[in-house]
Amino acid sequence: MTQRISKSKRFYMMNPIIQFFKFIWLSIKIMLVVAGGHGGTRKANN
C-alpha cells in the first residue's frame, strides 16, 4: 500500500502537466454538473 502511494506521488511529481490537466478537467466537470443541475432535465442533453 505504502509503495503504491509513493509510486503515484513520484508519478505526479514527474508529470505536473497531468496533475494540472486533471485539475482543469475536474473544474470543467463541476461547471458542467452545476450548469446541468440548474437546468434540471437538461442532463439528457449531456
N, C-alpha and C positions, 0 to 999 in steps of 0.2 A: 504494500500500500504506500509506504513512505517513498519507495523507489519510484512508483508511478507518479506521485505528486511532484517529486524533484524533477522527473523527466519532463513533465508538462511545463513546469516552471522554466526549465532550461530551454524548452522549445519556444516558449513565448519570449524569453529574453533574446533568443537568436532571431526571432521573427516578430519584431514590434509592429510591422506593417499588418500582419494577420490580426494582431490584437486590435489595432486601430480600425481595420475593416470590420471586425466583429462588433466593435462599439458602434460604428456607423449603422451597420445592419440592424442592430438592436434598437437604436433610436428610430430608424425608419419604420421598423415593425411596430414599435409602440405608437408612432404617429398614425400609422395605418389603422391600428386597433382602435385608437381614440377616435379617429375620423369615422370609422365604421360603426363604432359603438353609438355615436351621436346620431348616425343615420338610422340605426335600428335594423330594418330589413335589408339595408344596403350591403350587408355581409355577403349576400348571394352574388353580388357583382364582383367581389374579390375572388 
